[in-house]
Amino acid sequence: MSVAINVVIVSYRCADLLRECLGSIEGLPERESMTVYVIDNASADGTAAVVRAEHPGVHLVENATNRGFAAACNQGIRAGAAPLVLILNPDAALSPETLAPLLERLAAEPRVAAVGPMLMRPDGTVDHAAKRSFPTIRGALSYFTGLDRRAPGRAQYTAPEVAHGPVDAINGAFMLVRREALDEVGLFDEGYWMYMEDLDLCYRLGSAGWTVSYEPRSVATHLKGGSSGAVRSARLNAWFHYGMLRFYRKFYAPDRAWAVNAAVYAGIALKLAVSTVRGWAARLFGAAKPPPAAGPAQ
């Protein structure tokens, strides 16, 4: 007997991406055991209408305002009661073979709370952020200075040394999670509007004695940047850096000297300022293509 799965997708102005994502779900052999929830964050562009017209079997929740990713995702999780919850971005797509290895891993290892697949970009390259390490000061400095870009696969938070199995964290674009574990540690921290909420959840799972696992036998497609655009808006940029601040303050700061904490906070503020200026310049001078109007919480 197949296990029931609640699928939770948070959408924002992404009709075409969501159409492809939902279409890939319809082709899954596990589809009959799945209940799909789309939480639309006040897209007001026809995204919700696409769901109603083309996927009447999907449970659609239309928020009156943009609640952000974490809060909207929690809405979807609370709406169901299945023992497994699949958190899925609208810019992700599954193949008929995607879920089986993940379900096998969960069935074989009862203390695995969450498992994620290998994420592939549409051009066939691997999204190394599918398996992640928790951020460190050294790693953040390497990322912010660009040194990590000289070592393929070693971008901020990635775990290149892990081929498969336990990792610190997996990507929130695709997480298959036990509801039992969520009941124990809590849902996404809604203090994160968008970004870092997946790392936060994985940190709490690990602290509670659960395991988070990476399963490369499972493969899904992820349009990197499809959920936020090629260049982050000023608002998203602010939330990205706030996510770093909140994660550090919540889990690291209590055990570190005030001087270290002050330096970290100053570094995050400096990075925000630099990123904001670069974003304005990119949009002003056309250094990047306009970002697609897509994503869970833009």
Sine and cosine of phi, psi and omega as CSV:
sin_phi,cos_phi,sin_psi,cos_psi,sin_omega,cos_omega
0.00,0.00,0.76,-0.65,-0.04,-1.00
-0.97,0.25,0.49,-0.87,-0.02,-1.00
-1.00,0.07,0.59,-0.80,0.00,-1.00
-0.97,0.25,0.61,-0.79,-0.03,-1.00
-0.74,-0.68,0.75,-0.66,0.20,-0.98
-0.99,-0.10,0.81,-0.59,0.05,-1.00
-0.98,-0.20,0.79,-0.61,-0.03,-1.00
-0.87,-0.49,0.87,-0.50,0.01,-1.00
-0.82,-0.57,0.82,-0.57,0.06,-1.00
-0.99,-0.16,0.80,-0.60,-0.07,-1.00
-0.85,-0.52,0.47,-0.88,0.11,-0.99
-0.43,-0.90,0.95,-0.32,0.07,-1.00
0.77,0.64,0.83,0.55,-0.08,-1.00
-0.58,-0.82,0.74,0.67,-0.10,-0.99
-0.82,0.57,-0.74,0.67,-0.07,-1.00
-0.92,0.40,-0.69,0.73,0.02,-1.00
-0.90,0.43,-0.68,0.73,-0.02,-1.00
-0.91,0.43,-0.62,0.78,0.04,-1.00
-0.85,0.52,-0.70,0.71,0.00,-1.00
-0.92,0.39,-0.66,0.75,0.00,-1.00
-0.88,0.47,-0.77,0.64,0.00,-1.00
-0.91,0.42,-0.58,0.81,0.06,-1.00
-0.89,0.45,-0.61,0.80,0.02,-1.00
-0.93,0.37,-0.53,0.85,0.04,-1.00
-0.93,0.37,-0.62,0.78,-0.02,-1.00
-0.89,0.46,-0.42,0.91,-0.02,-1.00
-1.00,0.00,0.12,0.99,-0.04,-1.00
-0.99,0.13,0.61,-0.79,0.08,-1.00
-0.91,0.40,-0.35,0.94,0.00,-1.00
-1.00,0.02,0.09,1.00,-0.16,-0.99
-0.84,0.54,-0.59,0.81,-0.06,-1.00
-0.92,0.40,-0.39,0.92,0.01,-1.00
-1.00,-0.10,0.14,0.99,-0.09,-1.00
-0.94,-0.35,0.65,-0.76,0.18,-0.98
-0.90,-0.43,0.84,-0.55,-0.13,-0.99
-0.97,-0.26,0.76,-0.65,0.05,-1.00
-0.88,-0.48,0.82,-0.57,0.14,-0.99
-0.95,-0.32,0.86,-0.51,0.05,-1.00
-0.97,-0.26,0.95,-0.30,-0.06,-1.00
-1.00,-0.09,0.82,-0.57,-0.08,-1.00
-1.00,0.02,0.87,0.49,0.08,-1.00
0.84,0.54,0.77,0.64,-0.02,-1.00
-0.88,0.47,-0.70,0.72,0.01,-1.00
0.83,0.55,0.53,0.85,-0.01,-1.00
-0.73,-0.69,0.18,0.98,-0.01,-1.00
0.99,-0.16,-0.05,1.00,0.01,-1.00
-0.86,0.52,-0.74,0.67,0.01,-1.00
-0.90,0.44,-0.59,0.81,0.00,-1.00
-0.90,0.43,-0.57,0.82,0.05,-1.00
-0.88,0.47,-0.68,0.73,0.00,-1.00
-0.90,0.44,-0.73,0.69,-0.02,-1.00
-0.88,0.48,-0.66,0.75,-0.09,-1.00
-0.98,0.19,-0.64,0.77,-0.16,-0.99
-0.98,-0.21,-0.34,0.94,-0.02,-1.00
-0.69,-0.73,0.93,0.36,-0.05,-1.00
-0.90,0.44,-0.31,0.95,0.02,-1.00
-0.99,0.15,-0.10,0.99,0.00,-1.00
-1.00,0.05,0.67,-0.75,0.06,-1.00
-0.99,0.14,0.91,-0.42,-0.07,-1.00
-0.96,-0.27,0.79,-0.62,0.11,-0.99
-0.90,-0.44,0.85,-0.53,-0.02,-1.00
-0.96,-0.28,0.95,-0.30,0.03,-1.00
-0.97,0.25,0.60,-0.80,0.01,-1.00
-0.97,0.26,-0.40,0.92,0.04,-1.00
-0.72,-0.69,0.25,-0.97,0.04,-1.00
-0.99,0.16,0.97,-0.26,-0.08,-1.00
-1.00,0.06,-0.07,1.00,-0.08,-1.00
1.00,0.05,0.20,-0.98,-0.11,-0.99
-0.94,0.33,-0.77,0.64,-0.12,-0.99
-0.87,0.49,-0.75,0.67,-0.04,-1.00
-0.91,0.41,-0.68,0.74,0.00,-1.00
-0.92,0.40,-0.62,0.78,0.03,-1.00
-0.89,0.45,-0.66,0.75,0.04,-1.00
-0.89,0.46,-0.56,0.83,0.09,-1.00
-0.83,0.55,-0.73,0.68,-0.02,-1.00
-0.92,0.40,-0.64,0.77,0.01,-1.00
-0.89,0.45,-0.69,0.72,-0.02,-1.00
-0.94,0.35,-0.39,0.92,-0.05,-1.00
-0.94,0.33,-0.41,0.91,-0.05,-1.00
-0.93,-0.38,-0.02,-1.00,-0.01,-1.00
-0.61,-0.79,0.19,0.98,-0.03,-1.00
-0.91,0.41,0.47,-0.88,-0.02,-1.00
-0.92,0.38,-0.34,0.94,0.04,-1.00
-0.85,-0.53,0.60,-0.80,0.03,-1.00
-0.81,-0.58,0.81,-0.58,0.07,-1.00
-0.97,-0.23,0.93,-0.36,0.10,-1.00
-1.00,0.05,0.84,-0.54,-0.14,-0.99
-0.67,-0.74,0.76,-0.65,0.11,-0.99
-0.98,0.22,0.49,-0.87,0.02,-1.00
-0.93,0.37,-0.25,0.97,0.04,-1.00
-0.99,-0.12,0.34,0.94,0.08,-1.00
-0.93,-0.37,0.47,-0.88,0.03,-1.00
-0.63,-0.78,0.59,-0.81,-0.06,-1.00
-0.95,-0.32,0.43,-0.90,0.18,-0.98
-0.97,-0.26,0.24,-0.97,0.02,-1.00
-0.86,0.51,-0.32,0.95,-0.03,-1.00
-0.99,-0.13,0.00,1.00,-0.16,-0.99
-0.92,0.38,-0.73,0.68,-0.19,-0.98
-0.98,0.18,-0.51,0.86,-0.13,-0.99
-0.81,0.59,-0.76,0.65,0.00,-1.00
-0.90,0.44,-0.53,0.85,0.02,-1.00
-0.93,0.36,-0.67,0.74,0.03,-1.00
-0.92,0.40,-0.59,0.81,0.05,-1.00
-0.89,0.45,-0.67,0.74,-0.01,-1.00
-0.90,0.44,-0.69,0.73,0.01,-1.00
-0.92,0.40,-0.62,0.78,0.00,-1.00
-0.93,0.37,-0.56,0.83,-0.07,-1.00
-0.99,0.12,-0.42,0.91,-0.10,-0.99
-0.77,-0.64,1.00,-0.06,-0.10,-1.00
-0.88,0.48,-0.36,0.93,-0.01,-1.00
-1.00,-0.08,0.09,1.00,0.15,-0.99
-0.99,0.16,0.90,-0.44,-0.06,-1.00
-1.00,0.07,-0.57,0.82,-0.08,-1.00
-0.54,-0.84,0.59,-0.80,0.00,-1.00
-0.66,-0.75,0.61,-0.80,-0.01,-1.00
-0.76,-0.65,0.43,-0.90,-0.04,-1.00
-1.00,-0.03,0.09,-1.00,0.25,-0.97
-0.94,0.34,0.75,-0.66,0.02,-1.00
-0.97,-0.23,0.79,-0.61,-0.01,-1.00
-0.92,-0.40,0.67,-0.74,0.12,-0.99
-0.98,0.21,0.34,-0.94,-0.01,-1.00
-0.85,0.52,-0.41,0.91,0.01,-1.00
-0.99,0.12,0.05,1.00,0.05,-1.00
1.00,-0.04,-0.02,1.00,0.04,-1.00
-1.00,0.08,0.40,-0.92,-0.05,-1.00
-1.00,0.07,0.70,-0.72,0.14,-0.99
-1.00,0.06,0.98,-0.20,-0.11,-0.99
-0.92,0.39,-0.25,0.97,0.01,-1.00
-0.96,0.27,0.03,1.00,0.06,-1.00
-0.91,0.40,-0.46,0.89,0.07,-1.00
-0.82,-0.57,0.80,-0.60,-0.25,-0.97
-0.74,-0.68,0.43,-0.90,0.15,-0.99
-0.95,-0.30,0.43,-0.90,0.07,-1.00
-0.93,0.35,0.54,-0.84,-0.05,-1.00
-0.91,0.42,0.55,-0.84,0.11,-0.99
-0.77,-0.63,0.29,-0.96,0.03,-1.00
-0.88,0.47,-0.69,0.73,-0.01,-1.00
-0.90,0.43,-0.68,0.73,0.00,-1.00
-0.91,0.42,-0.63,0.78,0.01,-1.00
-0.91,0.42,-0.67,0.75,0.03,-1.00
-0.89,0.46,-0.66,0.75,0.02,-1.00
-0.89,0.46,-0.65,0.76,0.00,-1.00
-0.93,0.37,-0.75,0.67,-0.08,-1.00
-0.92,0.40,-0.54,0.84,0.01,-1.00
-1.00,0.09,-0.17,0.99,0.01,-1.00
1.00,0.04,0.02,1.00,-0.04,-1.00
-0.91,0.42,-0.54,0.84,-0.05,-1.00
-0.94,0.35,-0.34,0.94,-0.01,-1.00
-0.95,0.31,-0.25,0.97,0.03,-1.00
-0.99,0.15,-0.17,0.99,0.01,-1.00
-0.86,-0.50,0.99,-0.17,-0.05,-1.00
-0.81,0.59,0.70,-0.72,0.04,-1.00
0.99,0.13,0.06,1.00,-0.03,-1.00
-0.90,-0.44,0.54,0.84,0.05,-1.00
-0.91,0.41,0.21,-0.98,-0.07,-1.00
-0.78,0.63,0.74,-0.67,0.11,-0.99
0.97,0.24,-0.10,0.99,-0.03,-1.00
-0.98,0.22,0.29,-0.96,-0.04,-1.00
-0.80,-0.60,0.96,0.27,-0.10,-1.00
-0.91,0.40,-0.35,0.94,-0.04,-1.00
-0.98,0.20,-0.18,0.98,-0.03,-1.00
-0.99,-0.16,0.89,-0.45,0.03,-1.00
-0.99,0.13,-0.61,0.79,0.04,-1.00
-0.24,-0.97,0.30,-0.95,0.05,-1.00
0.99,-0.12,-0.45,-0.90,-0.13,-0.99
-0.87,0.49,0.71,-0.71,0.10,-0.99
-0.67,-0.74,0.21,-0.98,0.07,-1.00
-0.90,0.44,-0.72,0.69,-0.11,-0.99
-0.43,-0.90,0.37,-0.93,0.12,-0.99
-0.87,-0.48,0.14,-0.99,-0.12,-0.99
-0.99,0.14,0.71,-0.70,0.01,-1.00
-0.92,0.39,-0.13,0.99,0.07,-1.00
-0.93,0.36,-0.38,0.92,-0.01,-1.00
-0.37,-0.93,0.98,-0.22,0.02,-1.00
-0.72,-0.70,0.84,-0.54,0.13,-0.99
-0.98,-0.19,0.91,-0.42,-0.21,-0.98
-0.82,-0.57,0.60,-0.80,0.12,-0.99
-0.97,0.25,0.75,-0.66,0.06,-1.00
-0.90,0.44,-0.55,0.83,0.03,-1.00
-0.82,0.57,-0.67,0.74,0.00,-1.00
-0.94,0.34,-0.63,0.77,0.04,-1.00
-0.90,0.43,-0.62,0.79,0.04,-1.00
-0.88,0.47,-0.53,0.85,-0.04,-1.00
-0.98,0.19,-0.73,0.69,-0.13,-0.99
-0.99,-0.17,-0.21,0.98,-0.04,-1.00
0.99,-0.17,0.24,-0.97,-0.03,-1.00
-1.00,0.09,-0.27,-0.96,0.04,-1.00
-0.89,0.46,0.61,-0.79,0.07,-1.00
-0.95,0.30,0.92,-0.40,-0.08,-1.00
-0.97,0.25,-0.01,1.00,0.14,-0.99
-0.94,0.35,-0.34,0.94,0.14,-0.99
-1.00,0.00,0.89,-0.45,0.03,-1.00
-0.96,0.29,-0.67,0.75,0.10,-1.00
-0.27,-0.96,0.61,-0.79,-0.04,-1.00
1.00,0.08,0.69,-0.72,0.10,-0.99
0.97,0.24,-0.15,0.99,0.02,-1.00
-0.91,0.40,-0.48,0.88,0.03,-1.00
-0.95,0.32,-0.66,0.75,0.07,-1.00
-0.89,0.45,-0.65,0.76,0.02,-1.00
-0.86,0.50,-0.73,0.68,0.00,-1.00
-0.89,0.46,-0.70,0.71,-0.01,-1.00
-0.90,0.43,-0.58,0.82,0.04,-1.00
-0.89,0.45,-0.69,0.72,0.00,-1.00
-0.93,0.38,-0.58,0.81,0.05,-1.00
-0.90,0.44,-0.73,0.69,0.02,-1.00
-0.89,0.45,-0.63,0.78,0.00,-1.00
-0.91,0.41,-0.45,0.89,0.00,-1.00
-1.00,0.02,0.06,1.00,0.06,-1.00
1.00,-0.07,0.10,1.00,0.07,-1.00
-1.00,0.07,0.26,-0.96,0.06,-1.00
-0.92,-0.40,0.63,-0.77,0.13,-0.99
-0.95,-0.33,0.73,-0.69,-0.18,-0.98
-0.77,-0.63,0.52,-0.85,0.06,-1.00
-0.94,-0.35,0.79,-0.61,-0.07,-1.00
-0.83,-0.56,1.00,-0.09,-0.07,-1.00
-0.96,0.28,-0.17,0.99,0.10,-1.00
-0.92,0.38,-0.36,0.93,0.07,-1.00
-0.99,-0.10,0.72,-0.69,-0.04,-1.00
-0.76,-0.66,0.72,-0.69,0.09,-1.00
-0.73,-0.68,0.42,-0.91,0.03,-1.00
-1.00,-0.04,0.68,-0.73,0.03,-1.00
-0.71,-0.70,0.89,-0.46,0.05,-1.00
-0.98,0.22,1.00,-0.03,-0.07,-1.00
-0.85,0.52,0.83,-0.56,-0.03,-1.00
1.00,0.01,-0.13,0.99,0.01,-1.00
-0.92,0.38,-0.37,0.93,-0.02,-1.00
-1.00,-0.03,-0.21,0.98,-0.04,-1.00
-0.65,-0.76,-0.20,0.98,0.03,-1.00
0.99,-0.14,0.29,-0.96,-0.02,-1.00
-0.93,0.38,-0.55,0.84,0.06,-1.00
-0.82,-0.58,0.84,-0.55,-0.01,-1.00
-0.91,0.42,0.63,-0.78,0.14,-0.99
-0.92,0.39,0.27,-0.96,0.02,-1.00
-0.86,0.51,-0.60,0.80,-0.01,-1.00
-0.92,0.40,-0.74,0.67,0.01,-1.00
-0.91,0.42,-0.60,0.80,0.03,-1.00
-0.88,0.48,-0.66,0.75,0.03,-1.00
-0.90,0.43,-0.67,0.74,0.00,-1.00
-0.93,0.37,-0.56,0.83,0.05,-1.00
-0.87,0.49,-0.74,0.68,-0.03,-1.00
-0.96,0.29,-0.54,0.84,0.09,-1.00
-0.90,0.44,-0.59,0.80,0.04,-1.00
-0.86,0.51,-0.68,0.74,0.06,-1.00
-0.88,0.47,-0.70,0.72,0.01,-1.00
-0.88,0.48,-0.72,0.69,-0.04,-1.00
-0.90,0.43,-0.68,0.73,0.00,-1.00
-0.88,0.48,-0.73,0.68,-0.01,-1.00
-0.89,0.45,-0.73,0.68,-0.05,-1.00
-0.90,0.44,-0.55,0.84,-0.07,-1.00
-0.97,0.22,-0.67,0.74,-0.15,-0.99
-0.94,-0.35,-0.45,0.89,-0.11,-0.99
-0.95,-0.31,-0.66,0.75,-0.15,-0.99
-0.84,0.54,-0.62,0.78,-0.05,-1.00
-0.86,0.51,-0.40,0.92,-0.06,-1.00
-0.97,-0.24,0.17,0.99,-0.05,-1.00
-0.85,-0.53,0.38,-0.92,-0.03,-1.00
-0.91,0.42,0.47,-0.88,-0.04,-1.00
-0.87,0.49,-0.56,0.83,-0.02,-1.00
-0.92,0.40,-0.64,0.77,0.05,-1.00
-0.90,0.43,-0.71,0.71,0.00,-1.00
-0.88,0.47,-0.68,0.74,0.01,-1.00
-0.88,0.48,-0.65,0.76,0.01,-1.00
-0.91,0.41,-0.64,0.76,0.01,-1.00
-0.91,0.42,-0.72,0.69,-0.01,-1.00
-0.89,0.46,-0.63,0.77,0.03,-1.00
-0.91,0.42,-0.62,0.78,0.02,-1.00
-0.90,0.43,-0.65,0.76,0.03,-1.00
-0.91,0.43,-0.67,0.74,0.02,-1.00
-0.89,0.45,-0.66,0.75,0.03,-1.00
-0.90,0.45,-0.69,0.72,0.00,-1.00
-0.90,0.44,-0.62,0.78,0.05,-1.00
-0.88,0.48,-0.70,0.71,-0.01,-1.00
-0.88,0.47,-0.71,0.70,-0.01,-1.00
-0.91,0.42,-0.69,0.72,-0.01,-1.00
-0.90,0.43,-0.61,0.79,0.01,-1.00
-0.90,0.44,-0.71,0.71,0.02,-1.00
-0.89,0.46,-0.69,0.72,0.01,-1.00
-0.90,0.45,-0.62,0.78,0.03,-1.00
-0.90,0.43,-0.69,0.72,0.05,-1.00
-0.87,0.49,-0.68,0.73,-0.01,-1.00
-0.90,0.43,-0.65,0.76,0.00,-1.00
-0.89,0.46,-0.68,0.74,0.01,-1.00
-0.95,0.31,-0.59,0.81,-0.05,-1.00
-0.94,0.35,-0.68,0.74,-0.09,-1.00
-0.98,-0.20,0.09,1.00,0.07,-1.00
0.93,0.36,0.54,0.84,-0.01,-1.00
-0.94,0.34,-0.32,0.95,0.03,-1.00
-0.68,-0.74,0.44,-0.90,0.06,-1.00
-0.91,0.42,0.52,-0.85,0.04,-1.00
-0.84,0.54,0.69,-0.72,-0.04,-1.00
-0.92,0.38,0.57,-0.82,0.07,-1.00
-0.91,0.41,0.58,-0.81,0.02,-1.00
-0.98,0.21,0.98,0.21,-0.10,-0.99
-0.56,-0.83,0.45,-0.89,0.17,-0.99
0.67,-0.75,0.15,-0.99,-0.04,-1.00
-0.98,0.17,-0.38,0.93,-0.16,-0.99
-0.41,-0.91,0.42,0.91,-0.13,-0.99
-0.90,0.43,0.00,0.00,0.00,0.00
